Amino acid sequence: MANEPPNPYAPSEALAHEAANETTEARRKPSRLGAIVLSLLAFPLTGAGFYVLGRQRRLAVWMAIGVSLWTLMVIAVRTRHPMLCVFVLAGMLMAQLWSIADTAFARAGQARGAARAWLVAIAIIVGSRGTARAVKHWLVEGFQMPSGSMVPTLLVGDQMFVKKGSDDVARGDVVVFEFPMDRSTDYVKRVVAVGGDTIEVTRGVVSINGAALDQTPLEGECPEQEEPGWCQLARETNAGRSYTIMRMPGRPAADFPSTTIPEGQLFVMGDNRDNSYDSRKWGAVPLDHIKGKATVIYLSKDAKARVRFSRVGRGVD
């Protein structure tokens, strides 16, 4: 037994070592599925999956594209450039899809250690979510119009971006705010009077500090609304700002007596003047309830979920 000849078919030591190395390399091959999942979860940071693939340069390029698009979108919303906002949103969607396709087919680089890869992937996801929350809290937030109280300016199903902040809110602005009776609910109305103003509404005509706001009748059909019926459109001017309002002469809203608005509060009304639950019913809105000003309609769908393309990219007057 001790002098048994070696097995000529047994692998050599060199071949066995090479096979072991190949097995180790196979085990350390980057997870392409993991890279794609990371790209999806890390949105808006495009191309995050390239970290898993070990492609540092491509990762840097895609993230730079994603951050640039987000920055441009915030600028477009806050500076009231509606069409630029729509183009940037389309670019963001295309960049996300393209980066995922690139992640799916790009050549993999050097694999990461499993523990480190998981930690960094989690950090990227948390960082992207934190960035999105920060943008939503401080800069730009999206809202959807739930009712017909702002017809004709905003229709049910309009989705708009809001410039966050209340420092520069003035008469004529369309604002999103926390409903004073239930701060967990957001409302959208137009600012008609500010702190120190005296407001009165008589037969549908608003007076500020004793001067009636000019209302110029408009020709045209009634816009889409929750309850069809005969209406009158008018162009109202307040503090140099002009916007369109709608009246329902057959069922006018009650008059509102002369009232002085306390400092630090806003009196808001819907542009659908005879079908709006607003400050005439529940009082003024404190400034610290204001979330921001509506600036851009980026999408609009009717009751049948059909896109109203004519409204996409409109500024909110």
Secondary structure, DSSP 8 states (H G I E B T S, - for coil): -TT----TTS--HHHHHHHHHHHHHHHTS--HHHHHHHHHHTTTSTTGGGGTTT-HHHHHHHHHHHHHHHHHHHHHHHTT-HHHHHHHHHHHHHHHHHHHHHHHHS-------HHHHHHHHHHHHHHHHHHHHHHHHHTEEEEE--SSTTTTTS-TTEEEEEEE-STT--TT-EEEEE-TT-TTSEEEEEEEEETT-EEEEETTEEEETTEE-EEEEE-S-----SS----EEEEEEETTEEEEEEE-TTS----EEEEE--TTEEEEE-SBTTS--SHHHH--EEGGGEEEEEEEEEEEB-TTS-B-GGGTTEE--
